Amino acid sequence: MSDVPPPIRVLVCDDQALVRTGYATIFSAQPDMEVVGEAANGHEAVAAARRLRPDVVVMDIRMPLLDGIRATAQLAGPDAEDPPKVLVVTTFNVDSHVYDALRAGAGGFLLKDAPPAELVNGIRTLARGEALLAPAVTRRLIGHFAEHLRPADASRPAVQDIVNALTPRELEVLRQIAEGLSNTEIAAALFITPETVKTYVSRILAKLGLRDRVQAVVLSYRTGLVSGTP
């Protein structure tokens, strides 16, 4: 019996045929990936994802009929059942797009001019169940969106709920995550091993009912647990 895992099933969504073809060529050339479909607008993306059940959806933001952010919300938002991982890839390096995409349920955000190897790595990262949120992106969110991120939705936990749910050490790790630190950086800052950090992260996500560390970042800002003020 083979121990080789099944390929990562990828759906490519972009309104430009040339871009879709380029992505499909790059991803299909990887031994661990399979492009299962393409979509030219948000409606097609949602329908194809529900029909084909991809592991990762590569989603452009600017698409006709239904944009990538709203399509992402339908596929990976809080009400979605068995959501795929969504990697938002766009030419628009706009902070509001980053925040809106992550809040809609995207697991990561990359620019279209990223090297092919970075796009491929992004798909693998999301397929492993990890979030793809570079510290630089996180820190821009802190700098530009602190005031908008602070208020909590009525359905979301308040700061005290988070404090009550987590141990002091878990709170410390959560604050480090929200500041954009990787597991390795958190380990160095707290003088613990990366494996221990990974365990803390898993506990934090489980206790707060979050899917990944991107959701932990957004929740930390929206509740005011972490201040965006430098």
BATIDO-32248 format. One record per residue (C-alpha): x, y, z; residue in one letter. Coordinates in steps of 0.02 Angstrom, whole numbers, plus 50000, padded with zeros to 5 digits. Each point is the difference from the previous one (the first is absolute). Example, Ala and Ser with C-alpha at 12.3 -4.5 7.8 and 13.67 -1.06 7.14 Angstrom:
// BATIDO-32248
+-------+-------+-------+-----+
|     x |     y |     z | res |
+-------+-------+-------+-----+
| 50615 | 49775 | 50390 |   a |
| 50069 | 50172 | 49967 |   s |
+-------+-------+-------+-----+
// end
This chain:
// BATIDO-32248
+-------+-------+-------+-----+
|     x |     y |     z | res |
+-------+-------+-------+-----+
| 50000 | 50000 | 50000 |   m |
| 50071 | 50169 | 49949 |   s |
| 50043 | 50128 | 50133 |   d |
| 49996 | 50141 | 49873 |   v |
| 49862 | 50123 | 50049 |   p |
| 49870 | 50049 | 49871 |   p |
| 50038 | 50157 | 49900 |   p |
| 49940 | 50169 | 50059 |   i |
| 49843 | 50041 | 49900 |   r |
| 50008 | 50180 | 49938 |   v |
| 49865 | 50110 | 49924 |   l |
| 50062 | 50154 | 49906 |   v |
| 49886 | 50153 | 49997 |   c |
| 50046 | 50154 | 49897 |   d |
| 49908 | 50101 | 49867 |   d |
| 50151 | 50002 | 49885 |   q |
| 50020 | 49841 | 49897 |   a |
| 50186 | 50027 | 49980 |   l |
| 50024 | 50009 | 50188 |   v |
| 49896 | 49845 | 50029 |   r |
| 50100 | 49905 | 49869 |   t |
| 50164 | 50057 | 50077 |   g |
| 49948 | 49946 | 50174 |   y |
| 49933 | 49834 | 49938 |   a |
| 50162 | 49965 | 49909 |   t |
| 50106 | 50040 | 50153 |   i |
| 49894 | 49902 | 50122 |   f |
| 49974 | 49849 | 49887 |   s |
| 50188 | 49984 | 49981 |   a |
| 50015 | 49967 | 50187 |   q |
| 50005 | 49815 | 50046 |   p |
| 49888 | 50029 | 50150 |   d |
| 49865 | 50108 | 49917 |   m |
| 49853 | 49974 | 49885 |   e |
| 49902 | 50143 | 49921 |   v |
| 49820 | 49941 | 50006 |   v |
| 49917 | 50151 | 49920 |   g |
| 49998 | 50183 | 49952 |   e |
| 49877 | 50143 | 50024 |   a |
| 49987 | 50170 | 49916 |   a |
| 49889 | 50090 | 50126 |   n |
| 49943 | 49988 | 50180 |   g |
| 49839 | 49906 | 49963 |   h |
| 50094 | 49870 | 49899 |   e |
| 50129 | 49988 | 50141 |   a |
| 49868 | 49962 | 50132 |   v |
| 49909 | 49874 | 49890 |   a |
| 50160 | 49914 | 49946 |   a |
| 50068 | 49990 | 50178 |   a |
| 49839 | 49922 | 50064 |   r |
| 49996 | 49877 | 49856 |   r |
| 50184 | 49952 | 49990 |   l |
| 50045 | 50009 | 50187 |   r |
| 50178 | 50066 | 49977 |   p |
| 50122 | 50006 | 50144 |   d |
| 50059 | 50175 | 49954 |   v |
| 49914 | 50137 | 49900 |   v |
| 50115 | 50130 | 49921 |   v |
| 49889 | 50154 | 49994 |   m |
| 50021 | 50167 | 49913 |   d |
| 49916 | 50151 | 50082 |   i |
| 49944 | 50099 | 49848 |   r |
| 49880 | 49888 | 49905 |   m |
| 49835 | 50038 | 49912 |   p |
| 49825 | 49958 | 50064 |   l |
| 50064 | 49953 | 50172 |   l |
| 50168 | 50058 | 50064 |   d |
| 50127 | 49886 | 50082 |   g |
| 49969 | 50064 | 50175 |   i |
| 49814 | 49964 | 49995 |   r |
| 50032 | 49833 | 49916 |   a |
| 50124 | 49959 | 50139 |   t |
| 49872 | 50045 | 50132 |   a |
| 49875 | 49880 | 49922 |   q |
| 50127 | 49859 | 49992 |   l |
| 50100 | 50026 | 50160 |   a |
| 49901 | 50119 | 50109 |   g |
| 49936 | 49958 | 50174 |   p |
| 49842 | 49917 | 49933 |   d |
| 50089 | 49892 | 49870 |   a |
| 49998 | 49812 | 50025 |   e |
| 50163 | 49907 | 49968 |   d |
| 50083 | 50154 | 49923 |   p |
| 50147 | 49986 | 49881 |   p |
| 50160 | 50096 | 50032 |   k |
| 49998 | 50163 | 49903 |   v |
| 50160 | 50084 | 49940 |   l |
| 49961 | 50176 | 49940 |   v |
| 50119 | 50058 | 49863 |   v |
| 49982 | 50174 | 49930 |   t |
| 50091 | 50142 | 49913 |   t |
| 49928 | 50122 | 50125 |   f |
| 50113 | 50023 | 50150 |   n |
| 49868 | 50095 | 50099 |   v |
| 49987 | 49976 | 50187 |   d |
| 49810 | 50004 | 50000 |   s |
| 49999 | 49857 | 49875 |   h |
| 50115 | 49899 | 50112 |   v |
| 49891 | 50026 | 50152 |   y |
| 49836 | 49971 | 49907 |   d |
| 50067 | 49840 | 49922 |   a |
| 50062 | 49930 | 50165 |   l |
| 49840 | 50048 | 50089 |   r |
| 49901 | 49913 | 49862 |   a |
| 50089 | 49838 | 50043 |   g |
| 50154 | 49998 | 49889 |   a |
| 50146 | 49902 | 50072 |   g |
| 50133 | 50103 | 49913 |   g |
| 50037 | 50148 | 49888 |   f |
| 50134 | 50018 | 49865 |   l |
| 50033 | 50121 | 49858 |   l |
| 49995 | 49941 | 49819 |   k |
| 50179 | 50055 | 49973 |   d |
| 50059 | 49876 | 50130 |   a |
| 50123 | 49873 | 49928 |   p |
| 49921 | 49835 | 49944 |   p |
| 50091 | 49908 | 50139 |   a |
| 49916 | 50114 | 50128 |   e |
| 49828 | 49966 | 49927 |   l |
| 50033 | 49813 | 50002 |   v |
| 50062 | 50009 | 50179 |   n |
| 49846 | 50100 | 50047 |   g |
| 49886 | 49862 | 49937 |   i |
| 50099 | 49869 | 50096 |   r |
| 49997 | 50106 | 50157 |   t |
| 49810 | 50018 | 49996 |   l |
| 49976 | 49816 | 49956 |   a |
| 50097 | 49955 | 50159 |   r |
| 49873 | 50098 | 50099 |   g |
| 50115 | 50146 | 50035 |   e |
| 49964 | 50183 | 49966 |   a |
| 50099 | 50103 | 49877 |   l |
| 50011 | 50171 | 50079 |   l |
| 50168 | 50085 | 49987 |   a |
| 50053 | 50106 | 50149 |   p |
| 50014 | 50153 | 49887 |   a |
| 49817 | 49982 | 49952 |   v |
| 49948 | 49978 | 50180 |   t |
| 50096 | 50154 | 50055 |   r |
| 49920 | 50104 | 49861 |   r |
| 49831 | 49946 | 50065 |   l |
| 50050 | 50056 | 50174 |   i |
| 50061 | 50167 | 49936 |   g |
| 49855 | 50044 | 49886 |   h |
| 49848 | 49911 | 50068 |   f |
| 50013 | 50002 | 50189 |   a |
| 49849 | 50113 | 50023 |   e |
| 49892 | 49897 | 49881 |   h |
| 50057 | 49834 | 50071 |   l |
| 49970 | 50039 | 50181 |   r |
| 49809 | 49988 | 50017 |   p |
| 49937 | 49822 | 50022 |   a |
| 49846 | 49929 | 49917 |   d |
| 49863 | 49956 | 50121 |   a |
| 50022 | 49816 | 49955 |   s |
| 50187 | 50003 | 50032 |   r |
| 50089 | 49978 | 50167 |   p |
| 50045 | 50156 | 50098 |   a |
| 50174 | 50026 | 50071 |   v |
| 49949 | 49931 | 50169 |   q |
| 49931 | 49843 | 49918 |   d |
| 50170 | 49970 | 49919 |   i |
| 50092 | 50035 | 50163 |   v |
| 49887 | 49878 | 50092 |   n |
| 50020 | 49865 | 49868 |   a |
| 50190 | 50002 | 49989 |   l |
| 50142 | 49975 | 50122 |   t |
| 50122 | 50145 | 50025 |   p |
| 50128 | 49912 | 49891 |   r |
| 49872 | 49970 | 49862 |   e |
| 49953 | 50184 | 50006 |   l |
| 50182 | 50045 | 49982 |   e |
| 50016 | 49888 | 49848 |   v |
| 49839 | 50071 | 49925 |   l |
| 50065 | 50177 | 50015 |   r |
| 50161 | 49948 | 49914 |   q |
| 49900 | 49920 | 49858 |   i |
| 49899 | 50159 | 49981 |   a |
| 50160 | 50101 | 49984 |   e |
| 50049 | 49895 | 49849 |   g |
| 50133 | 49888 | 50078 |   l |
| 50031 | 49827 | 49930 |   s |
| 50009 | 49847 | 50112 |   n |
| 50190 | 50008 | 49994 |   t |
| 50001 | 50183 | 50049 |   e |
| 49876 | 49969 | 50141 |   i |
| 50107 | 49857 | 50063 |   a |
| 50154 | 50111 | 50005 |   a |
| 49906 | 50141 | 50087 |   a |
| 49925 | 49887 | 50134 |   l |
| 50150 | 49883 | 50018 |   f |
| 49902 | 49844 | 49953 |   i |
| 50010 | 49879 | 49853 |   t |
| 49906 | 50024 | 49836 |   p |
| 49912 | 49834 | 50035 |   e |
| 49936 | 50071 | 50165 |   t |
| 49939 | 50156 | 49910 |   v |
| 49908 | 49891 | 49875 |   k |
| 49913 | 49911 | 50144 |   t |
| 49949 | 50166 | 50077 |   y |
| 49933 | 50061 | 49832 |   v |
| 49895 | 49843 | 49981 |   s |
| 49929 | 50022 | 50175 |   r |
| 49960 | 50183 | 49969 |   i |
| 49908 | 49963 | 49838 |   l |
| 49902 | 49858 | 50080 |   a |
| 49950 | 50101 | 50154 |   k |
| 49944 | 50151 | 49898 |   l |
| 49916 | 49898 | 49863 |   g |
| 50112 | 50070 | 49863 |   l |
| 50053 | 49915 | 49839 |   r |
| 50176 | 50070 | 49984 |   d |
| 50120 | 50133 | 50061 |   r |
| 49933 | 50127 | 49875 |   v |
| 49834 | 49994 | 50090 |   q |
| 50095 | 50018 | 50164 |   a |
| 50084 | 50158 | 49934 |   v |
| 49836 | 50078 | 49943 |   v |
| 49911 | 49955 | 50162 |   l |
| 50140 | 50074 | 50105 |   s |
| 49982 | 50168 | 49913 |   y |
| 49812 | 50003 | 49991 |   r |
| 49981 | 49969 | 50186 |   t |
| 50136 | 50123 | 50047 |   g |
| 50108 | 49866 | 50081 |   l |
| 50143 | 50068 | 49896 |   v |
| 50016 | 50186 | 49967 |   s |
| 50053 | 50062 | 49830 |   g |
| 50087 | 50147 | 50078 |   t |
| 50190 | 49984 | 49981 |   p |
+-------+-------+-------+-----+
// end
